[in-house]
Amino acid sequence: CLSARAQERRRIARELHDELGQQLTALLQGLGVLRIQLERDRPELAPLVRELVSISHSAINATRDISAGIPSGSLRRGLAVALHQLIEDFRRQNDIDCRLDLPVEEVKLESHRAAHLYRIVQESLTNVLRHAEASRVAIILERRENDYVLEIADDGKGFALNDTLPDSNGLSGMRERGRQLGGPVIVFSHPGHGTIVQAIFPITLSRKFKDTQ
């Protein structure tokens, strides 16, 4: 069963690299042509195109890293650095105030668990941008005895949980990442009262849990 899951993950990674990588490369080429034209005709738009080119390069590199099964570039420098960079990019690209609070002591997680935590934050911010119409987001990671508690809270329009399909890709993906971290991912929301995504997971996984992965 474990071997079959590993093979399926490798297959998905290859398809991700081939399909998404090809489309991102085409996008980058198109942006290159647009950049040349705008620098001549609309120089005031050139910085925006350069930013889009940079984002496209980052997406291509991330696709390559994911398909190879290695951490993204920012995660190679540690979880705290990666999260700060993610928040800085989010604030720079969007008109949303975003705050990050991490424990004073270093957050020590295995590389694959750090990657799952990072992706939960990333997916939550994507959902805020797409759906929440929020002006503020707070991301808090704190240690409570033998657990870490991660919360991503926004002041957006919220939603009725009953209106969300249980197999929603974003939510099911975060739940799977929570399972890999060793705990649940819970969403609290109500129309007009924002949304909170919470993940609770042990600092150290038990040997029994590791053997089931």
C-alpha positions in Angstrom: 0.0 0.0 0.0 2.8 2.4 0.9 4.7 1.5 -2.3 1.5 2.1 -4.3 1.1 5.6 -2.7 4.7 6.5 -3.3 4.4 5.5 -7.0 1.2 7.5 -7.4 2.9 10.6 -5.8 5.8 10.2 -8.2 3.4 9.9 -11.2 1.6 13.1 -10.1 4.9 14.9 -9.6 6.0 14.0 -13.1 2.7 15.1 -14.6 2.9 18.4 -12.6 6.4 19.0 -13.9 5.5 18.2 -17.5 2.1 19.9 -17.9 2.4 22.9 -15.5 6.1 23.4 -16.3 5.3 23.6 -20.1 2.5 26.1 -19.5 4.6 28.3 -17.2 7.4 28.4 -19.7 5.0 29.5 -22.4 3.7 32.2 -20.0 7.2 33.4 -19.3 8.0 33.6 -23.0 4.8 35.7 -23.6 5.7 38.0 -20.7 9.1 38.5 -22.2 7.6 39.8 -25.5 5.1 41.9 -23.6 7.9 43.4 -21.4 9.9 44.5 -24.5 6.8 46.2 -26.0 5.8 47.9 -22.7 9.2 49.2 -21.9 9.1 51.0 -25.2 5.4 52.1 -25.3 4.2 52.1 -21.7 7.2 52.4 -19.5 5.1 53.0 -16.4 3.8 49.4 -16.7 7.3 47.8 -17.0 7.8 47.3 -13.2 4.6 45.3 -13.0 5.6 43.1 -15.9 9.0 42.6 -14.3 7.3 41.5 -11.1 5.2 39.0 -13.1 8.3 37.6 -14.8 9.9 37.1 -11.4 6.8 35.3 -10.1 6.8 33.1 -13.2 10.4 32.2 -12.6 9.6 31.3 -9.0 6.7 29.2 -10.1 8.8 27.3 -12.5 11.5 26.7 -9.9 8.9 25.6 -7.4 7.4 23.1 -9.9 10.8 21.7 -10.5 11.5 21.3 -6.8 8.2 19.7 -6.1 8.6 17.2 -8.9 12.1 16.3 -7.6 10.7 15.9 -4.1 12.9 18.6 -2.5 11.9 21.6 -0.4 11.1 24.9 -2.2 14.0 27.4 -2.4 12.9 29.4 0.6 12.4 26.3 2.8 16.0 25.4 2.3 16.9 28.3 4.4 14.5 27.2 7.2 10.8 27.4 8.0 10.9 30.8 9.7 12.8 32.4 6.8 10.3 30.8 4.3 7.3 32.0 6.2 8.6 35.6 6.6 9.4 35.7 2.8 5.9 34.3 2.0 4.3 37.1 4.2 6.5 39.8 2.8 5.6 38.8 -0.8 1.9 38.6 0.1 2.0 42.1 1.6 3.9 43.5 -1.3 1.6 42.1 -4.0 -1.8 42.7 -2.3 -3.4 45.5 -0.3 -3.9 43.3 2.8 -2.2 43.8 6.1 -0.6 40.5 7.1 1.0 39.7 10.5 3.2 36.7 11.4 3.9 35.6 15.0 6.3 32.7 15.6 7.7 31.2 18.8 10.8 32.8 20.2 12.6 29.5 20.2 13.4 27.8 16.8 10.7 25.7 15.3 12.3 22.3 14.8 10.3 20.1 12.4 11.5 17.5 10.0 11.8 19.0 6.5 8.7 17.3 5.1 6.6 18.4 8.0 7.9 22.0 7.7 6.9 21.9 4.1 3.4 20.7 5.0 3.0 23.6 7.5 4.3 26.1 5.0 1.8 24.8 2.4 -1.1 25.1 4.8 -0.2 28.8 5.4 0.2 29.3 1.6 -3.1 27.7 0.7 -4.9 29.7 3.5 -3.5 33.0 2.1 -4.5 32.0 -1.4 -8.1 31.4 -0.1 -8.0 34.8 1.7 -7.0 36.5 -1.6 -9.6 34.7 -3.7 -12.6 34.6 -1.4 -12.4 36.5 1.8 -12.4 40.2 0.8 -10.3 40.7 4.0 -8.2 43.7 5.0 -6.2 41.9 7.7 -4.7 38.4 8.2 -2.9 37.1 11.3 -0.8 34.0 11.3 0.2 32.7 14.7 2.3 29.6 15.5 2.7 28.9 19.1 3.9 26.0 21.3 1.5 24.5 23.8 3.3 21.9 25.9 4.0 19.0 23.5 2.0 20.5 20.5 2.2 23.3 18.0 -0.9 25.3 17.3 -1.1 27.1 14.0 -3.9 29.7 13.4 -4.5 31.8 10.3 -7.3 34.3 11.0 -8.8 36.9 8.6 -11.4 39.6 9.1 -13.1 38.9 5.8 -16.7 38.1 4.9 -16.6 34.5 6.1 -18.9 31.8 4.9 -21.3 29.1 6.0 -19.4 25.9 6.5 -22.4 23.9 5.3 -22.0 25.7 1.9 -18.5 24.2 1.5 -18.2 20.9 -0.2 -16.5 18.4 2.0 -14.2 17.3 -0.8 -13.2 20.8 -1.7 -9.7 20.6 -3.1 -8.2 23.3 -1.0 -9.8 22.1 2.2 -9.1 18.4 1.6 -5.5 19.3 0.7 -5.0 21.1 4.0 -6.6 18.3 5.9 -4.2 15.8 4.2 -1.3 18.1 5.1 -2.5 18.2 8.7 -2.6 14.4 8.7 1.0 14.4 7.6 1.8 16.8 10.4 0.1 14.5 12.9 -3.1 16.3 13.7 -6.3 17.9 12.5 -6.9 21.0 10.4 -10.1 22.7 11.5 -11.9 25.6 9.8 -14.1 28.0 11.8 -16.2 30.6 9.9 -19.5 32.4 9.8 -20.9 34.9 7.3 -19.7 38.4 8.3 -17.3 37.2 10.9 -14.1 36.1 9.1 -12.4 32.7 9.0 -9.9 30.9 11.2 -7.9 27.9 9.9 -6.4 26.0 12.8 -3.9 23.1 12.8 -2.8 21.3 16.0 0.0 18.8 15.7 2.7 17.2 18.0 6.2 18.7 18.1 7.6 15.2 17.7 5.7 12.4 15.9 5.5 9.0 17.7 7.2 6.0 16.2 3.8 4.4 15.7 2.6 7.3 13.7 5.7 7.3 11.5 5.3 3.6 10.8 1.8 4.2 9.3 3.1 6.8 6.8 
